[in-house]
Amino acid sequence: MDIKCDDYYYYIYKHLSFDRELKVLDLFKKLKLKFTPPDNFNDPYDCMAEIKFENIPIAHHEILQKHFSDAIRSNLSVTCFNNNPLNMLMWSHYAQSHKGFLVEFKIPHPIFEWVHDAFNFQPITYQDEFPTFPLLISDPLRFFKPEFSAEMLNFITNQYLVKAKDWEYEKEFRVLAHDYDKNNFDSLLKIIPSKYISSVILGAKLKDEDTNKLELLEAISYFNKTYQGNVKAYQAELKPNSFKIFVKGHPVLDRETKTLKDFLFPEML
């Protein structure tokens, strides 16, 4: 509930690295945000959960677990955001060792109305216990029917929104889309409204003469002209004599901001 916000928007963040073809800049040129299939994540346990079948012979558990889990994973993709924009490790792991960049999104309520084929914007739960999902079934074949049942949705929550406590520093949020086609790369690309891109923060080690930086600034300029935007680029800096990153002059990150807690009654926390 500590999402940065003001009276109108929630602010969430995505650390990004430059790829060789600079496809990442399509966020500004074509308003395309890339989702990722779970097999490409850096956590080997990501999107995994144990299913405890009830009323099913033990001999069938392993094959059912594999088929059920694979069926869900095969057409779901994920995009990740966080609420820890100035964290040193986040920049190191996800923004090319501080040579990448950070995108700030401003999201009005309802959150993520722009992802039409997705579940809700969801925070990750961090815990020590491996996620398990008890499932009482009478007809195993219903797992393989195309429609999502309540049991499937509960399973997805357990499988996609639970991670080990080792990852808690990320303060991650996810959006899940369920139209991924492994034979169609474009199924991973979702269009977002231009008004939700708020600002860009350049990595502390991204040099002025770096071609990637010049290409990024050009893409932002194109975005502002083409989509009538007002996105500004800010420079992340390393704070002297301190293990901290700061962004001078940034309207959200360079001042005390409200969080979602400021807008809720105590009984809602």
ROLUM-398062 format. One record per residue: residue in one letter; x negated, y, z negated of N, C-alpha, C in turn. Coordinates in steps of 0.001 Angstrom, whole numbers, padded with zeros to 6 digits, always signed. Example, Ala and Ser with C-alpha at 12.3 -4.5 7.8 and 13.67 -1.06 7.14 Angstrom:
2
A-013190-005690-007800-012300-004500-007800-013200-003300-007800
S-012850-002250-007080-013670-001060-007140-012900+000030-007870
***
This chain:
269
M-000813-001211+000000+000000+000000+000000-000851+001268+000000
D-002182+001155+000184-003035+002340+000156-003385+002817+001563
I-002445+002638+002507-002655+003135+003862-002698+004658+003841
K-003683+005238+004500-003760+006696+004584-002568+007229+005372
C-001988+008315+004892-000811+008848+005578-000590+010303+005184
D+000277+010960+005957+000779+012269+005593+002297+012211+005687
D+002932+013350+005801+004396+013361+005801+004998+012765+007070
Y+004187+012576+008093+004733+012160+009387+004154+010852+009920
Y+002902+010542+009551+002222+009412+010182+001490+008548+009161
Y+001332+007285+009518+000367+006399+008887-000894+006438+009740
Y-002062+006352+009096-003323+006354+009838-004037+005024+009616
I-004296+004326+010710-005022+003072+010640-006148+003109+011660
Y-007082+002173+011530-008342+002311+012251-008762+001006+012918
K-009504+001176+013990-010034+000019+014715-011470+000312+015132
H-012416-000476+014618-013815-000351+015013-014023-001108+016319
L-014746-000513+017249-014909-001103+018576-016363-001030+019045
S-016739-002017+019851-018066-002059+020469-017939-001873+021973
F-019015-001436+022585-019042-001294+024044-019350-002650+024682
D-018520-003075+025623-018821-004270+026402-019581-003856+027660
R-020131-004834+028344-020993-004537+029496-020260-003764+030588
E-019004-004146+030833-018232-003478+031889-017470-002259+031375
L-017622-001955+030090-016933-000830+029455-015409-000930+029591
K-014891-002169+029577-013449-002374+029620-012770-001810+028379
V-013539-001692+027293-012967-001160+026058-012432+000256+026265
L-012991+000972+027233-012557+002346+027492-011221+002420+028218
D-010681+001264+028624-009342+001248+029222-008276+001683+028224
L-008626+001666+026943-007706+002209+025943-007379+003660+026264
F-008360+004401+026747-008163+005817+027070-007768+006035+028529
K-008228+005165+029405-007954+005350+030836-006604+004777+031258
K-006241+003631+030658-005019+002934+031073-004065+002655+029916
L-004423+003137+028715-003607+002924+027511-003450+001442+027189
K-004476+000655+027496-004414-000786+027261-005258-001168+026051
L-004613-001842+025100-005287-002336+023904-005364-003857+023997
K-006549-004394+023814-006752-005832+023985-006432-006595+022700
F-005595-007608+022834-005374-008582+021773-006383-009720+021955
T-006537-010564+020940-007551-011611+020961-006951-012950+020554
P-007253-014031+021281-006824-015356+020826-007629-015772+019603
P-007039-016506+018668-007706-016811+017406-009015-017575+017548
D-009191-018343+018606-010434-019098+018768-011645-018193+018930
N-011436-016924+019228-012549-015995+019444-012931-015203+018197
F-012308-015490+017062-012608-014741+015843-013933-015199+015229
N-014521-014317+014395-015811-014632+013785-015690-015442+012496
D-014499-015593+011969-014268-016403+010774-013850-017805+011216
P-014651-018848+010906-014307-020199+011374-013011-020739+010789
Y-012557-020159+009678-011306-020596+009059-010122-019710+009429
D-010374-018716+010260-009299-017781+010604-008162-018505+011318
C-006940-018162+010931-005733-018713+011563-005625-020222+011382
M-006114-020716+010249-005983-022133+009938-005201-022298+008642
A-004384-023325+008598-003622-023640+007394-003328-025134+007387
E-003156-025663+006184-002810-027082+006052-001297-027231+005969
I-000769-028122+006784+000659-028426+006710+000841-029682+005864
K+001689-029602+004869+002025-030770+004053+003415-031245+004456
F+003434-032278+005281+004708-032790+005783+005412-033612+004710
E+006703-033448+004636+007528-034235+003726+008511-035065+004542
N+008785-036265+004046+009693-037201+004729+009136-037688+006060
I+007814-037657+006191+007154-038150+007400+006051-039118+006958
P+005934-040269+007577+004871-041211+007204+003488-040569+007293
I+002646-040872+006328+001308-040284+006264+000529-040534+007549
A+000760-041665+008175+000030-042012+009396+000247-040991+010507
H+001362-040260+010451+001671-039288+011503+001218-037862+011166
H+000739-037638+009936+000442-036276+009490-000634-035601+010345
E-001720-036306+010594-002848-035680+011289-002471-035245+012699
I-001795-036121+013431-001437-035767+014807-000389-034665+014842
L+000549-034682+013868+001548-033616+013807+000899-032278+013474
Q-000050-032311+012527-000750-031079+012152-001440-030477+013371
K-002142-031302+014127-002874-030804+015297-001918-030258+016351
H-000883-030998+016666+000030-030569+017723+000799-029309+017326
F+001236-029274+016072+002013-028126+015623+001148-026876+015588
S-000044-027002+015011-000948-025855+014927-001382-025392+016311
D-001734-026340+017180-002172-025982+018530-001052-025326+019331
A+000181-025808+019120+001314-025236+019856+001514-023771+019500
I+001315-023448+018224+001455-022056+017787+000286-021218+018301
R-000931-021739+018135-002126-020984+018505-002228-020760+020010
S-001648-021661+020797-001845-021603+022241-001210-020378+022887
N-000183-019801+022276+000448-018637+022919+000542-017418+022010
L-000188-017445+020900-000240-016275+020029-001582-015566+020184
S-001537-014254+020179-002755-013450+020176-002612-012375+019105
V-003744-011802+018730-003793-010924+017564-004593-009677+017891
T-004170-008550+017352-005043-007385+017323-005147-006924+015879
C-006335-006501+015502-006637-006219+014097-006960-004741+013893
F-006486-004228+012779-006771-002862+012354-007244-002932+010908
N-007660-001812+010376-008099-001827+008986-007851-000478+008339
N-007974-000485+007038-007828+000739+006262-009118+001028+005502
N-010242+000706+006132-011542+000939+005515-012494+001527+006561
P-012148+002692+007094-012859+003221+008268-014313+003588+008042
L-014692+003937+006822-016055+004390+006570-016918+003318+005917
N-016428+002099+005866-017180+001013+005257-018400+000653+006106
M-019554+000545+005454-020804+000288+006158-020775-001036+006921
L-020219-002075+006292-020182-003387+006931-019243-003417+008129
M-018137-002699+008039-017203-002672+009167-017882-002092+010407
W-018641-001048+010209-019381-000456+011331-020451-001422+011837
S-021104-002128+010929-022164-003055+011329-021614-004251+012089
H-020488-004792+011625-019943-006021+012213-019135-005778+013482
Y-018365-004688+013512-017375-004521+014577-017635-003325+015496
A-018573-002484+015149-018855-001301+015968-020322-001269+016379
Q-020814-002425+016790-022128-002506+017439-023237-001928+016565
S-023213-002301+015281-024248-001836+014347-024379-000315+014361
H-023230+000357+014289-023143+001820+014229-023435+002501+015567
K-023541+001722+016640-023713+002290+017979-022416+002237+018780
G-021343+001784+018153-020033+001763+018778-019213+002959+018333
F-017898+002752+018190-017043+003872+017805-015809+003369+017070
L-015097+004305+016482-013899+004025+015691-012742+004814+016289
V-011610+004150+016462-010410+004838+016936-009422+004950+015784
E-008940+006154+015570-007894+006393+014567-006543+006444+015281
F-005598+005654+014780-004238+005650+015314-003301+006304+014306
K-002387+007105+014784-001353+007678+013919-000026+007038+014317
I+000589+006370+013372+001755+005543+013664+002978+006072+012930
P+003967+006552+013644+005214+006966+012988+006037+005742+012609
H+006991+005943+011761+007897+004847+011411+008983+004722+012487
P+009366+003497+012913+008878+002209+012437+007502+001882+013001
I+006682+001312+012164+005316+001007+012562+005322-000009+013698
F+004514+000275+014686+004281-000615+015812+005520-000897+016628
E+006337+000126+016799+007459-000023+017713+006975-000192+019149
W+005709+000166+019408+005180+000112+020770+004782-001292+021196
V+004596-002220+020248+004284-003594+020628+005597-004343+020709
H+006172-004409+021884+007531-004912+022032+007626-006412+021823
D+006579-007148+022141+006633-008598+022034+005737-009046+020888
A+006038-008577+019710+005169-008862+018579+005977-008976+017304
F+005319-009520+016300+005913-009530+014979+005578-008207+014295
N+005945-008098+013046+005730-006847+012331+004249-006605+012066
F+003934-005348+011867+002613-004911+011407+002434-005464+009997
Q+001436-006323+009777+001348-007071+008529-000032-006958+007898
P-000090-006762+006582-001380-006788+005894-001849-008223+005690
I-003146-008400+005671-003729-009706+005373-003704-009937+003861
T-003392-011159+003465-003499-011583+002069-004834-012297+001894
Y-005582-011920+000867-006880-012532+000601-006772-013390-000654
Q-007219-014641-000567-007091-015543-001706-008191-016592-001664
D-008418-017230-002818-009435-018276-002913-008920-019621-002411
E-007608-019842-002539-007040-021129-002171-006793-021202-000666
F-007103-022344-000083-006820-022554+001336-005306-022585+001531
P-004789-021873+002527-003330-021801+002693-002724-023158+003054
T-001639-023484+002377-000903-024710+002668+000549-024358+002940
F+001176-025211+003703+002550-024951+004108+003364-026239+004007
P+004205-026367+002967+005053-027562+002853+006189-027511+003862
L+006401-028603+004557+007406-028623+005609+008259-029878+005492
L+009530-029684+005225+010486-030785+005139+011200-030893+006476
I+011064-032025+007120+011670-032181+008438+012358-033535+008558
S+013342-033590+009389+014017-034851+009693+013783-035271+011135
D+013465-034292+011993+013238-034576+013409+011957-033879+013865
P+010834-034606+013926+009562-033979+014302+009594-033317+015673
L+010457-033765+016566+010476-033225+017922+010902-031768+017966
R+011566-031302+016934+012011-029913+016977+010847-028938+016880
F+009657-029435+016444+008478-028578+016432+008116-028100+017831
F+008432-028901+018825+007948-028634+020168+008985-027921+021027
K+010076-027517+020434+011063-026736+021163+010592-025285+021231
P+010929-024539+022270+010352-023203+022483+010782-022161+021459
E+011971-022269+020916+012426-021229+020006+011706-021329+018656
F+011510-020161+018037+010908-020114+016709+011982-020366+015664
S+011735-021306+014802+012636-021542+013674+012106-020770+012475
A+012890-020738+011414+012431-020073+010190+011170-020739+009663
E+011095-022067+009806+009899-022776+009344+008668-022361+010136
M+008836-022172+011423+007708-021763+012257+007202-020387+011853
L+008122-019476+011609+007725-018122+011226+006998-018130+009891
N+007460-018945+008963+006765-019068+007684+005372-019644+007881
F+005281-020610+008771+003980-021208+009051+003024-020185+009657
I+003530-019379+010573+002700-018348+011200+002169-017378+010148
T+003037-016998+009214+002605-016095+008149+001460-016704+007365
N+001578-017995+007026+000517-018672+006284-000748-018811+007122
Q-000585-019112+008400-001738-019425+009233-002471-018183+009715
Y-001767-017116+009982-002372-015944+010615-002626-014775+009669
L-002035-014801+008502-002108-013623+007633-002724-013924+006280
V-003499-014999+006190-004202-015351+004960-005669-015590+005298
K-006556-014952+004529-007990-015143+004722-008664-015308+003365
A-009887-015806+003387-010657-015977+002155-010991-014615+001546
K-011173-014600+000231-011464-013348-000470-012779-012716-000012
D-013650-013513+000590-014911-012962+001093-014682-011821+002086
W-013514-011815+002732-013212-010816+003757-012388-009643+003218
E-012208-009583+001926-011282-008607+001348-011697-007165+001605
Y-012997-006936+001741-013484-005570+001974-012940-004965+003269
E-012464-005818+004196-011990-005315+005486-010665-004562+005380
K-009859-004886+004374-008535-004253+004218-007779-004287+005551
E-007615-005489+006044-007140-005692+007417-005622-005748+007532
F-005150-005289+008681-003754-005429+009091-003742-006054+010482
R-002667-006779+010781-002589-007442+012082-001236-007239+012737
V-001284-007279+014056-000072-007399+014858-000224-008670+015683
L+000805-009502+015688+000786-010765+016421+001692-010664+017639
A+001188-011075+018770+001996-011146+019990+002114-012608+020403
H+003258-013006+020907+003474-014431+021195+003719-014705+022673
D+003030-013957+023536+003178-014189+024977+001835-014448+025653
Y+000859-014931+024889-000471-015173+025448-000449-016355+026418
D-001047-016153+027572-001203-017193+028584-002693-017324+028878
K-003283-018456+028518-004736-018615+028672-005184-018525+030127
N-004270-018680+031051-004603-018575+032472-004384-017171+033032
N-003993-016263+032159-003713-014893+032599-004299-013918+031586
F-005490-013406+031878-006164-012502+030945-005312-011278+030628
D-004563-010806+031598-003758-009600+031401-002699-009769+030317
S-002378-011017+029965-001394-011229+028897-001927-010784+027542
L-003247-010548+027457-003852-010060+026216-003825-008537+026116
L-003429-007865+027170-003470-006404+027203-002088-005830+026953
K-001985-004968+025948-000713-004343+025599-000816-002836+025814
I+000207-002278+026402+000254-000831+026627+000740-000139+025360
I+000063+000935+024975+000485+001706+023812+000784+003142+024241
P+001714+003804+023591+001980+005214+023902+000768+006082+023579
S+000467+007002+024434-000701+007862+024244-000623+008671+022955
K+000590+009006+022514+000743+009873+021338+000232+009228+020057
Y+000001+007912+020069-000435+007235+018855-001949+007204+018695
I-002693+007622+019706-004148+007708+019582-004479+009077+019005
S-005075+009087+017821-005227+010330+017063-006608+010962+017207
S-007667+010176+017027-009020+010728+017116-010013+009595+017333
V-011245+009974+017628-012329+009013+017839-013522+009450+017001
I-014161+008487+016341-015364+008768+015556-016522+008015+016188
L-017563+008720+016552-018740+008140+017195-019677+007572+016141
G-020256+006410+016426-021151+005766+015480-022355+006616+015122
A-022844+006444+013898-023951+007264+013403-025237+007046+014197
K-025375+005895+014851-026582+005592+015626-026345+005693+017132
L-025205+006261+017518-024910+006458+018943-025539+007780+019386
K-026606+007700+020140-027398+008873+020505-026727+009701+021603
D-027042+010993+021613-026461+011903+022606-026775+011472+024033
E-027976+010922+024229-028387+010549+025586-027919+009147+025982
D-027266+008452+025078-026796+007090+025356-025709+007121+026429
T-025879+006311+027464-024894+006260+028550-023511+005895+028030
N-023451+004987+027060-022154+004591+026501-021420+005779+025881
K-022176+006630+025187-021555+007800+024572-021013+008741+025640
L-021792+008961+026680-021349+009848+027755-020099+009296+028440
E-020063+007981+028652-018895+007350+029273-017672+007460+028364
L-017875+007293+027058-016771+007406+026106-016202+008818+026096
L-017067+009815+026037-016602+011205+026028-015872+011549+027323
E-016349+010999+028423-015678+011220+029707-014297+010563+029706
A-014198+009371+029110-012909+008670+029040-011922+009433+028165
I-012410+010010+027060-011544+010805+026190-011050+012046+026926
S-011945+012688+027669-011557+013860+028456-010499+013490+029491
Y-010675+012344+030139-009695+011863+031119-008349+011620+030434
F-008398+011013+029260-007175+010747+028491-006425+012046+028200
N-007146+013046+027711-006505+014313+027349-005879+015011+028558
K-006548+014937+029692-006016+015583+030897-004849+014805+031493
T-004975+013487+031517-003985+012650+032197-002725+012459+031369
Y-002902+012315+030054-001764+011985+029188-001387+013130+028254
Q-001870+014337+028576-001576+015525+027776-001899+015291+026298
G-003053+014699+026065-003464+014391+024704-004276+015506+024078
N-004567+015328+022809-005405+016282+022083-006373+015518+021185
V-006948+014455+021742-007853+013599+020981-009234+014241+020933
K-009754+014393+019734-011083+014961+019543-012047+013867+019101
A-013314+014037+019461-014363+013109+019051-015164+013730+017911
Y-015371+012949+016864-016143+013388+015703-017362+012483+015565
Q-018380+012994+014902-019622+012250+014750-019742+011698+013332
A-019875+010385+013214-020181+009789+011914-021644+010062+011580
E-021911+010322+010307-023270+010597+009862-023567+009793+008609
L-024850+009522+008406-025288+008845+007191-025559+009893+006124
K-024906+009753+004994-025057+010728+003918-026440+010597+003292
P-027193+011697+003195-028549+011632+002636-028549+011108+001200
N-029525+010273+000902-029721+009753-000456-028488+009027-000997
S-027758+008367-000098-026540+007670-000516-026207+006602+000514
F-025645+005484+000054-025236+004422+000977-023823+004683+001476
K-023624+005832+002103-022282+006205+002532-022300+006834+003921
I-021157+006719+004588-020934+007364+005882-019937+008493+005675
F-020162+009618+006343-019174+010694+006274-018934+011249+007676
V-017771+011886+007837-017380+012454+009130-016981+013905+008883
K-017921+014800+009091-017707+016209+008789-016607+016802+009658
G-015672+017493+009006-014627+018208+009715-013447+017374+010158
H-013470+016064+009871-012340+015225+010294-011122+015518+009421
P-009945+015720+010017-008766+016145+009242-008250+015115+008248
V-008595+013847+008421-008150+012810+007483-009315+012268+006662
L-010429+011991+007300-011542+011314+006636-012465+012250+005875
D-012327+013552+006073-013183+014512+005377-012416+015273+004303
R-011359+014664+003790-010602+015309+002713-009802+014256+001966
E-009296+014642+000820-008408+013755+000071-007088+013637+000817
T-006666+012427+001092-005403+012226+001797-004428+011457+000922
K-003176+011619+001244-002158+010825+000572-002258+009381+001047
T-001681+008481+000258-001519+007103+000696-000051+006756+000591
L+000287+005581+001064+001680+005163+001057+002255+005177-000351
K+001407+004971-001353+001883+004966-002738+002517+006296-003125
D+002054+007373-002531+002580+008699-002866+004014+008893-002401
F+004488+008011-001521+005828+008162-000964+006806+007112-001491
L+006350+006289-002448+007192+005212-002951+007557+005435-004410
F+008720+004950-004791+009099+004948-006192+008325+003838-006906
P+008075+003989-008218+007286+002986-008950+007793+001564-008774
E+009115+001385-008735+009660+000033-008621+009388-000592-007257
M+008939+000217-006269+008654-000312-004934+007207-000759-004804
L+006359-000416-005771+004939-000737-005685+004686-002173-006111
***
